[in-house]
Amino acid sequence: MAKKNKKKKQKLPLVYKPLGFALGWVGGALSGLAFRQTWRAIRHEDDAPDPLDRDRGWGEIILAAAIQGAIFAAVRSAVDRSGAKAIERSTGVWPGDPKTGRA
C-alpha cells in the first residue's frame, strides 16, 4: 500500500501543474478586478497611475503599487490554497512538496 501511495505522490505534481496554471490565471484576473475596484473606492478614479505618468506623484504611484501587490498576493494565496485543498480532497494527497510547500 505504501508503494502505491508513493507512486501517486510522484505523479501528482504533473497532474497539478495544468490545474495550478489555470488557477494562477484565474487568480490574476480576480486580483486585477479587485484592484480596480479598490482603487476606484480609494481615489474615485477608473485607472490607477502608471509609473511613467509624468503628472502623477511618487506617493500616488507607490501607494497604487503597494495596494496592487498586496491584493495580488492575497488572492494568489487564497486561490493556491483552495486548489491544493481540492486536490487533497479528491486524491487524498497534498500537492505540495513537504520541504518547500510548492508543487
Phi and psi in degrees as GROMACS dihedral restraints (atoms count N, CA, C in turn):
[ dihedral_restraints ]
;  ai    aj    ak    al  type     phi  dphi    fc
    3     4     5     6     1   -63.4    20    10
    4     5     6     7     1   -36.4    20    10
    6     7     8     9     1   -64.7    20    10
    7     8     9    10     1   -41.4    20    10
    9    10    11    12     1   -64.9    20    10
   10    11    12    13     1   -43.1    20    10
   12    13    14    15     1   -63.8    20    10
   13    14    15    16     1   -35.8    20    10
   15    16    17    18     1   -64.7    20    10
   16    17    18    19     1   -42.6    20    10
   18    19    20    21     1   -61.7    20    10
   19    20    21    22     1   -40.6    20    10
   21    22    23    24     1   -60.2    20    10
   22    23    24    25     1   -42.3    20    10
   24    25    26    27     1   -65.7    20    10
   25    26    27    28     1   -35.6    20    10
   27    28    29    30     1   -70.3    20    10
   28    29    30    31     1   -35.2    20    10
   30    31    32    33     1   -83.2    20    10
   31    32    33    34     1   -25.2    20    10
   33    34    35    36     1   -58.0    20    10
   34    35    36    37     1   -44.3    20    10
   36    37    38    39     1   -57.1    20    10
   37    38    39    40     1   -34.4    20    10
   39    40    41    42     1   -66.0    20    10
   40    41    42    43     1   -38.1    20    10
   42    43    44    45     1   -71.9    20    10
   43    44    45    46     1   -37.5    20    10
   45    46    47    48     1   -73.3    20    10
   46    47    48    49     1   -27.3    20    10
   48    49    50    51     1   -54.4    20    10
   49    50    51    52     1   -52.0    20    10
   51    52    53    54     1   -63.7    20    10
   52    53    54    55     1   -37.4    20    10
   54    55    56    57     1   -65.7    20    10
   55    56    57    58     1   -42.5    20    10
   57    58    59    60     1   -61.5    20    10
   58    59    60    61     1   -39.1    20    10
   60    61    62    63     1   -63.5    20    10
   61    62    63    64     1   -47.2    20    10
   63    64    65    66     1   -63.1    20    10
   64    65    66    67     1   -42.3    20    10
   66    67    68    69     1   -64.2    20    10
   67    68    69    70     1   -37.0    20    10
   69    70    71    72     1   -63.4    20    10
   70    71    72    73     1   -40.4    20    10
   72    73    74    75     1   -65.5    20    10
   73    74    75    76     1   -45.6    20    10
   75    76    77    78     1   -62.8    20    10
   76    77    78    79     1   -42.6    20    10
   78    79    80    81     1   -61.9    20    10
   79    80    81    82     1   -40.5    20    10
   81    82    83    84     1   -63.6    20    10
   82    83    84    85     1   -42.0    20    10
   84    85    86    87     1   -65.2    20    10
   85    86    87    88     1   -43.5    20    10
   87    88    89    90     1   -64.3    20    10
   88    89    90    91     1   -40.7    20    10
   90    91    92    93     1   -67.7    20    10
   91    92    93    94     1   -34.7    20    10
   93    94    95    96     1   -63.1    20    10
   94    95    96    97     1   -43.7    20    10
   96    97    98    99     1   -63.9    20    10
   97    98    99   100     1   -44.3    20    10
   99   100   101   102     1   -63.3    20    10
  100   101   102   103     1   -39.9    20    10
  102   103   104   105     1   -65.3    20    10
  103   104   105   106     1   -44.0    20    10
  105   106   107   108     1   -60.3    20    10
  106   107   108   109     1   -42.1    20    10
  108   109   110   111     1   -65.6    20    10
  109   110   111   112     1   -41.3    20    10
  111   112   113   114     1   -65.0    20    10
  112   113   114   115     1   -45.2    20    10
  114   115   116   117     1   -63.1    20    10
  115   116   117   118     1   -40.0    20    10
  117   118   119   120     1   -63.1    20    10
  118   119   120   121     1   -38.7    20    10
  120   121   122   123     1   -71.1    20    10
  121   122   123   124     1   -35.8    20    10
  123   124   125   126     1   -77.7    20    10
  124   125   126   127     1   -49.8    20    10
  126   127   128   129     1  -108.5    20    10
  127   128   129   130     1    -4.9    20    10
  129   130   131   132     1    56.2    20    10
  130   131   132   133     1    38.9    20    10
  132   133   134   135     1  -128.2    20    10
  133   134   135   136     1   147.3    20    10
  135   136   137   138     1   -76.9    20    10
  136   137   138   139     1   -31.5    20    10
  138   139   140   141     1  -116.0    20    10
  139   140   141   142     1   136.1    20    10
  141   142   143   144     1   -75.1    20    10
  142   143   144   145     1   157.8    20    10
  144   145   146   147     1   -68.9    20    10
  145   146   147   148     1   141.1    20    10
  147   148   149   150     1   -87.6    20    10
  148   149   150   151     1   138.3    20    10
  150   151   152   153     1   -56.9    20    10
  151   152   153   154     1   -24.0    20    10
  153   154   155   156     1   -96.6    20    10
  154   155   156   157     1     7.1    20    10
  156   157   158   159     1   -75.9    20    10
  157   158   159   160     1   112.7    20    10
  159   160   161   162     1   -62.6    20    10
  160   161   162   163     1   -28.5    20    10
  162   163   164   165     1   -84.7    20    10
  163   164   165   166     1    -2.3    20    10
  165   166   167   168     1  -103.8    20    10
  166   167   168   169     1   144.9    20    10
  168   169   170   171     1   -86.4    20    10
  169   170   171   172     1   165.1    20    10
  171   172   173   174     1   -57.2    20    10
  172   173   174   175     1   -46.2    20    10
  174   175   176   177     1   -58.5    20    10
  175   176   177   178     1   -44.1    20    10
  177   178   179   180     1   -66.1    20    10
  178   179   180   181     1   -40.2    20    10
  180   181   182   183     1   -68.4    20    10
  181   182   183   184     1   -43.4    20    10
  183   184   185   186     1   -67.6    20    10
  184   185   186   187     1   -40.0    20    10
  186   187   188   189     1   -60.2    20    10
  187   188   189   190     1   -47.0    20    10
  189   190   191   192     1   -61.0    20    10
  190   191   192   193     1   -43.2    20    10
  192   193   194   195     1   -65.6    20    10
  193   194   195   196     1   -40.1    20    10
  195   196   197   198     1   -65.9    20    10
  196   197   198   199     1   -43.8    20    10
  198   199   200   201     1   -64.6    20    10
  199   200   201   202     1   -44.2    20    10
  201   202   203   204     1   -62.0    20    10
  202   203   204   205     1   -43.4    20    10
  204   205   206   207     1   -64.5    20    10
  205   206   207   208     1   -41.5    20    10
  207   208   209   210     1   -64.7    20    10
  208   209   210   211     1   -44.2    20    10
  210   211   212   213     1   -64.2    20    10
  211   212   213   214     1   -44.8    20    10
  213   214   215   216     1   -59.4    20    10
  214   215   216   217     1   -46.0    20    10
  216   217   218   219     1   -63.8    20    10
  217   218   219   220     1   -41.7    20    10
  219   220   221   222     1   -66.7    20    10
  220   221   222   223     1   -44.7    20    10
  222   223   224   225     1   -66.5    20    10
  223   224   225   226     1   -42.9    20    10
  225   226   227   228     1   -61.6    20    10
  226   227   228   229     1   -43.3    20    10
  228   229   230   231     1   -62.5    20    10
  229   230   231   232     1   -43.4    20    10
  231   232   233   234     1   -64.2    20    10
  232   233   234   235     1   -42.4    20    10
  234   235   236   237     1   -69.1    20    10
  235   236   237   238     1   -44.7    20    10
  237   238   239   240     1   -60.3    20    10
  238   239   240   241     1   -45.2    20    10
  240   241   242   243     1   -64.8    20    10
  241   242   243   244     1   -42.5    20    10
  243   244   245   246     1   -62.1    20    10
  244   245   246   247     1   -42.2    20    10
  246   247   248   249     1   -63.8    20    10
  247   248   249   250     1   -42.2    20    10
  249   250   251   252     1   -64.9    20    10
  250   251   252   253     1   -41.5    20    10
  252   253   254   255     1   -65.2    20    10
  253   254   255   256     1   -38.8    20    10
  255   256   257   258     1   -64.6    20    10
  256   257   258   259     1   -41.9    20    10
  258   259   260   261     1   -63.1    20    10
  259   260   261   262     1   -43.6    20    10
  261   262   263   264     1   -63.5    20    10
  262   263   264   265     1   -41.6    20    10
  264   265   266   267     1   -64.2    20    10
  265   266   267   268     1   -38.5    20    10
  267   268   269   270     1   -83.9    20    10
  268   269   270   271     1   -27.3    20    10
  270   271   272   273     1  -114.6    20    10
  271   272   273   274     1   -20.1    20    10
  273   274   275   276     1    84.2    20    10
  274   275   276   277     1     4.5    20    10
  276   277   278   279     1  -124.2    20    10
  277   278   279   280     1   132.8    20    10
  279   280   281   282     1   -76.5    20    10
  280   281   282   283     1   130.6    20    10
  282   283   284   285     1   -74.9    20    10
  283   284   285   286     1   -14.0    20    10
  285   286   287   288     1   -85.9    20    10
  286   287   288   289     1   155.9    20    10
  288   289   290   291     1   -71.9    20    10
  289   290   291   292     1   130.3    20    10
  291   292   293   294     1   -59.3    20    10
  292   293   294   295     1   -28.1    20    10
  294   295   296   297     1   -83.7    20    10
  295   296   297   298     1   -43.2    20    10
  297   298   299   300     1  -103.5    20    10
  298   299   300   301     1   -21.6    20    10
  300   301   302   303     1    82.7    20    10
  301   302   303   304     1    -7.2    20    10
  303   304   305   306     1   -97.0    20    10
  304   305   306   307     1   150.0    20    10
